[in-house]
């Protein structure tokens, strides 16, 4: 929840944020009413994907950054790709 608290504090200062959560914590951004959130189907501790999977890291990060252009209010985007360690290096 600390990510959510930090995001809300930054948002209250007028700076937009975008957070990345794993599906296990999908309920947290809803409960905290965070502004822009990307949810991945990755295990806890690996919100961007497997180590070395640079293509996946980029896709997740770009999805979070795209919310700055597309999100109007509280928006949550769930990425459908499952976690596949070793799928890209």
Secondary structure, DSSP 8 states (H G I E B T S, - for coil): -HHHHHHHHHHHTT----EEEEGGGHHHHHHHT-SEEEEEE--TT-TT-STT-HHHHHHHHHHHHHHHHH--SSEEEEEEEE--TTS--
